[in-house]
Amino acid sequence: MQIAKKLLSYVLQYCKENNIKRVTLLTDNTNKNAQKLYERFGFKSSSMAVMRNFL
């Protein structure tokens, strides 16, 4: 998971430097490792609904 931490750190720093005010991440409900990582970086659960259409 080390590469994920480095990548997320880089992206968030880039966003701060470029005045990007919001970052949204999506993960499956079963991907608890990713959710824990995101929470360590300050992300919170959202009430947004994901819509999909498999063709």
C-alpha positions, 0 to 999 in steps of 0.5 A: 500500500506504500505506493498508494500513500505516495500517489495520494499524497502527491495528488493532494499536494498538487491539488492544494498548489493549484487551488483545487478545492474538492477531491472525490474518490470512489471505491467499492463498499468491500474495499476496506483497505482503500477506505481506511487509507482515504480516512487517514488522509482526511476523507469522509463518507459522502451521501452521494449516490453512485449510478451505474449502467452495465451494457 
